[in-house]
Amino acid sequence: MSTRRVVVIGGGVTGLTVAYRILAARQDARGTKLEVTVLEERPRLGGNIVTERRDGFVIDGGPDSFVAMRPQAKALCDDLGLGDRLIPTTPRNRRVFVALNGGLVQMPEGLSLGVPTRVWPMVRTPLVSWLGKARMALDLLIPKGPTDGDESIGHFVRRRLGTEAASQLAEPILGGIYVGNVDALSLRATFPQLLEQEQKYGSLIRGAIAQMAARKLASGDKETPSAFLSLLGGMGELIDTLASAIGKLGGTIRVGAPVAAISAGSDSAKSPRFLVRIGGDAAETIAADDVIVCTPAYAAADALDTLDRPLSALLRQTPYISSATVVVAYRRADVPHALDATGLVVPKSEKRRVLAATFISSKWAGRAPSDAVLLRVFVGGHRDPGALALSDDALIALAREELGAFVGVRVTPMLARVFRYERANAQPSIGHLGRVKRARALAETHPGLQFAGAAFDGVGIPDCVRQANDAAKNVVG
């Protein structure tokens, strides 16, 4: 039997899922055996997903969950035998606080991506003035916008709901997901469902209410299910299980293997389509019939510069932002706040140096010993790009100061850990989908070359898994 050699570049959740799906198929539609090698530049797998377990704490430095409504990630967990390891957010703590004038107020119940679906919680909230609330209600009367072109999240929300809603709700909620600037992020590339609501219902509020009713009907009027799911041992369980499955299926994973260049093979029909050159201490060249690039866009651009300079230049147009996560643990008795929420978000108007905080041990079961709490604070992003120049000690001190202001804890933490994400947050800016379409068209001129991952069609874990599934199907199918 002939062999088709596939090289997957990038050992994050996208690359590992691609490799797993291809190996699970064992052969392509022509009966050719599939051989897969995963190359990861760093000494560990997982990309932005990293989980540490120490002293009874389960610490997710990056993503701690995935959106439950998008089925791809849950389906992957089920396929890997992790279905019984999935956990929902703790029901009694399914609320979020918003920083306001130095204090915390509860985010109004019924918000869907910053869009209100219930009247009284919105009427009572101090987050938006009466004038701002009246402006939000005008969404019910404002005509639909054009269907062509692209606009920023910020412009769209101000157009539909007004300036206060954009500042107090959209910026910390929608922008916070990308740690980015809502006035630069493309609506179509980030939250196309909002545009769909406007076009289908003529109003964000009517659209959000209709979708909420549909979800309630689908759940049979039972308690609203958790919007997010995680794994008992942290999201690193998914990475560990994928890596193990790839090994059992005969795949090869190499860490510490930076890809220096991808070049074309010879014109002979029997020769490989690509030559993948590994740099660093383990310099060598691997022949490949298919190459699937699952790295940040700038890393893909560097690797493809020899093969296709216009494609490389196009990939470099995707901007990236750096951020850091500071995780701290305290004795429960030392934290005066009830921590009866999943966490808090901080609007830009508050002029604080943190973006948000998560009450990890309140959000998920099993993340901390019963007499302790685990919290994490997000810093950097577009609001404070210089934050990552600080030392770990300085970032921990910053997180402690902000937590002291918000939840009243003043003692030295029993555990503190900093996770840095340099140029790790892709920013799908206005026109992003058009650039991705052009990049894919250029890639198609090199049969066997594909892209997948957060730099392209969505940054969430379900989006990355969806792209990985599609890339694997293109190889197998």
N, C-alpha and C positions, 0 to 999 in steps of 0.2 A: 504494500500500500504506500502511495506517495504521501509526503508530509508537507503541510502548509505551515510555515513558521510565522508566528505572530509576536511582535514585540509591543508591549504596553509600556508607555513611558509615564511614570507617576504612580506612586504606591499609596495614594489616598483612597477614599471610599469609592471614587469613580473608577480608578484604574483597577483596583482589586475586584470590583463587581464585574467589570468587563472581562477580566481574566477568568473569574469563576464561571460566568455564564458561557463563555466560549468553551472552556474545558468540560463543563457539564454536558455540552452537546456532543463532545468527543470527535465529531467529524462534520465537515460541511455538507452542503446539499449534493455535491458531486462524489461524496464518499471519501474525500481526502482527509487524512488524519490531521488534527489540529494540535500544534505544539506552541505553547505560550511561555514567554519570558517577561516578567515584570521587572523594570529597572527603576529604582528609587534613589534619588541623589542623597538623601539624608540617611543617617544611621538607623532610623526607625521608620515604620510604616504609619499610615493614618492621616497624613497631612495635618489639617487643622484639628482633627479629632485626636485627643490625647487624654488618657485616664490614668490616674495614679491611685494606688490603694495603700494607705499607711495608717497605723494606729487606730483602726476601726473606721476611718474616713474613706469615702469613695469620692475622688476629686476629678471632675471633668474640667480640664483647662480650656477646652474649646466648646463646641456644640454639646449641650447636655441632653438633647432630645431631637425629635423631628415632628413635623406637622402630621397629625393623625388623618386628616381628611384626604391627603394625597396618598394613594395606596401603595406606591412603589416600594417605599422603605419597609413598610410592614410586611409586604409580600416577600421581600428579600429575607427578612428575619424569619418568617415562617418557613421558607425554603431551606434555610440553614439550620432549622431545628431550634430557633430562639423564640418561637412564639410564646412559650410559657414563661419566658424571661421578661416579656414586655410589661411595663407598669405605667399606669396613668398618673397624672398629677394628683396630689392629695386633695380630695374633694372639699374639705372644710376650708382650704386655703386658696381657693381659686379666685383670687382677686389681685389687683395690682394697685400699688400706691403711686401717686404722682407728686413730685416735689413742688411745693407752692409757697412762696414767701418764707422760705426757711423751714417749713414744716412739711407734713405729708397729708394728702387727702386721697380718698379712695377714687380710683378711676370709675366713672359712671358705669353701672351694669348695662349690659346690652350693646356695648360698642363692638363693632365689627370692622377691623382695620381702621379704627378711628371714626367710623360712621355710626351715628346713633340709631338704634332700632327700638328704643323704649323712651317714652316721653318724660315720665317723672324723674328717673335718675338724672336725666340731662337737665331738667328744670332745676333740680336741687343743687347741682354741682357748682362749687365756686371756681372751677377751673376756667370757665368762660363767662364773661359779663353778660348782662341781659341784652345789651346791644349785639354782642357776639352770637348769642343764642338766636336772636331774631334773624340775624344774617344767615345762620345755618339753616333756619326754616325756609329761607328763600330758595333753597335747593329744590323744593317741591314745585317751584314756579319757573325757574330759570330754564331756558331752552337747551337742548342738547348741543354739544360742541361738534366740530367737524370730525369726520371719521378718518380723514387722511392726515398724514404728518405725525409728528411726535411732540410731546411736551413733557416738562418735568413734573415730578410728583407734587412739588410745592405749588407750581402754577395751576395744576389741575385742582388741587384741594382748595386753593384760594378762590378759584373761579366758581367752584360748586358750593363751598361751605364758608368761605370767608377767611380773613387774615388770622383771626384768633384761633379758629379750628386748626389752621395750618401750623400755627406756632405751638399751641398747647397740646395738640393731639397727634397730628400727622408727623411733625418733626421728631418727637421722641419715640413714637411707635413705629412708623414706617421707615423713617431715616435710621432709627436705632438698629434695625435688622442688618443694615449695610454699614453701620457706623459712618454713614455718608451724608452728603449735603442734599437735601430734598430738592433744592433748586438746580441741581446738576443731574440727578438720577432720572433716567427715562421711565416714564409711567408704563409704557408698553412692554418694556423689558423686565420690570419689577413686579408691578401689580396690575396686570392686564384685566383682572376681574373687576376692578373699579371702573375701568373704561367700558367694559361689557355691561355693567349695571346701568351706567348712564345711557348707553345706546339702547338697551332693551327696555328699561323702565322709565327713561326720561328723568331720573332722579336717583342719586346715590342712596338716599334714605329709603325710598320705595323699594329699590333693588335689594338693599341689605335686609329690610323687613321680609321681603318675599323669600330670600334665600334662607333666612333664619327659620321661617315657617316651614320651608321645605325640609330642612334638616330635622326640625322637631317632629314632623310627620314621619320622616324616615326612621327616626328612633322610637316610634310608637308612643310618643308623649312621655317617654321615660325620662329620668334625670339626664340632663345634657351631658353627653360624654366628654371626656377629656379632650381638649384641643391638641394636646401634645402627648407623645409616648416616649419612654426611655427604656433602658435595660437595667436590670437589678444591679449589675456590676459596673454600670456606667457605659457610655457609648463606645468605649474601647473594646467592649465585648464583641461588637460587630466587626471591628477590624481584626481582632484576634481570631475570630471564627472564620472570617473570609480567608485569612492567610492559611489557617489550618486546612480548610477545604481545598484551596488551590494546591497545597502540597500533596494532599491525599489523591487528588485527581491527576497528579503527574506534572503539574506546572512548576516553573522555576521562578523564585523571587530573589532578587539581588538588591541589597541595600548598600549604601555608599558607592553607588554606581551612577555618577552624573553623566548625562548624555551631552557630548560636546558638539556633535553634528549629525544630521541625517542627510545622506546624499543618495543619488540615484544609482541603482545597480547597472549592469551592462544591458545592452539592447537584446541580448540573446533570450529566447523564450524560456530556456531552461535555467536562466540565471535569476537570482533574487531581484525583486523590484527595488529594494532599498539596502543601504549599508548604514548601520547605526554605530557610530563611533563613541565609545565610552572613554571619558577622560579620567583625570585623577591618577591615583596609584595603580589602579587596575586597568590601565589603558589597553583597549582591544577593540576590534570591530566585529559586530554581529550582523549576519545576513538575515533579512526579513522579507517575507512576501506581503505582510501587512504591518503597518505601524499605526497605533492608536495613541494620540498624544493627550494625556490627561493631567497636564501641568498648568501652572499659572500662564497667562498669555505671554508675558515677557520671557519666560523660560522657553516656551514653545517657539517664540520668535528667534531667540538665540540659536536654538537647535536647527531651525529650518532656514537660516540665512544662506547656507550654501545651496540648498535645494531650490528655493524659490524666494528671491529677495523681495518682490512685491507682496507676497503673502506674509513674509516676516514683518515688513513695514506696517502692514495693516493690523497685525496682531499687537504691535507695540502701541497702538492707539487706545487700548483698554487701560484706563488708569487704575492704580491700586492705592490703598490706604493701609497704614499700620495701626495696630491697636495692641493693648495688653490686658490681661485678666489677672487680677490679684485675688487670691483665695486666702481667706483667714478663718480660723476656728477659735471659738471661745467656749468656756464653761457656760452652760445655759443660765446659771444663776447670775452671771456677770452682765447679761444683756437685759436691760429693763424693758425693752419693747416686746410686745407679744409676738412679733414676727408672724402674724397671722395672714400671710399673703405669699405669693410666689416671689415678690420682690418689688422694686420701684424703678421708675424711669424719671429722668431729669430733663425738663425742657431747657432749651438753650437760653431762654429768658431768665433762668435762675442764676446764670453766670457762675456755675460750679465747674470744677475740673473733672468731674466724673460724668459718664453718660447714663449709667444705670447700675443697679445692684440686684443680685438674685439671692433670695433666702433659700439656699439649696436644700437644707435639711427640713424646711417647711414645704418645699415644692415636691420633693420626692421622698419616699420611704427608704430607709436603710442607708442613708448617705452619711450618717454620723452616729456615734454612741448616744444613748438615750439622755445622758447628762451633758451633752455638748450641742453646739450649733455650728453649721458650716455656711459661710457667706462668701459671695464673690462680687468684686467690683470691676467695672469696665472703664478703662481710660484710653485716651488717645483719640483715634478717628479724625474726622475732618475738623472737629472743634479744637483739638489740642494736638496738632501733629508733632510738636516737640516733646511730648510726654515720654516717648520711648528713649529719649536721650538721658533720662534720669536713671540712676542706679536702681537695683532691686530694692535696696533699703529705702530709698527715697519714694519709690512707688508704693511700698507697703505703708510708709508713714502717711502718704497722701490718702490711701484707702482708709486707714484707721481714722484720720481726721474727718473725712467725709462721713464715715459710718457713725462716728461720735456725734456729728451734727444731726444725722437722720434717725438713728435708733438708740442713741444715748450710751453706747458702750465706750468705756474709757480705758480699760485695762489692757495689758499686753496680751496679744493673742497666744494661744497655746500652740498654734501652728500657723505658718504664713508661707505662701508660695506664689511666685510670679511666673506667668506664661506669656511670652512675647510672640507677637505675630507680625513680623516685619513684612511689609508688602504682601499681606496675605488676604486682604479683603478686596475682591474685584468690585469695581464701580461701573455698573452698566449705565453709562451716561447717555444723554439724548443722542439718538441715531444708532444706538448699540445694535439693535436687531438688523439694521441694514448692513452694518459692518460685518456682523457674523455671517449674514447671507453671502456677502462678497467673499469672505474668507473660505466658506465652504465651497463656493463655486471654484475658487482657485485650487483648493485641495482636490477637487474632483478631476483636475487635469493631471493628477498623480494618482492613478488607480491604486487603491489599497491604503491611502492615507486618510485618517479621520481624526476629528477632535471631539472631546467630551469633557464636561466638568463645569465648575463654577464660573469660569471665564466666559461661558457661551450662553447657555439657555437656562439660567436659574441657579441660585447659590445654595439653596437648601438641600439637605440630604436626599429627600425624595426626588428633587430635580436632578441631582447628580446620578442617582440610581436609574432614573428614567433615561437619561442620556447614555448611560453605560449599557442599559438593556438594548437601546436602539443600535449602538455601535456593534455590540455582539451579534445582533441579528443580521447586520450588514455583512459581517464576516461569515456567519454560519449559513445564511439564507441563500 
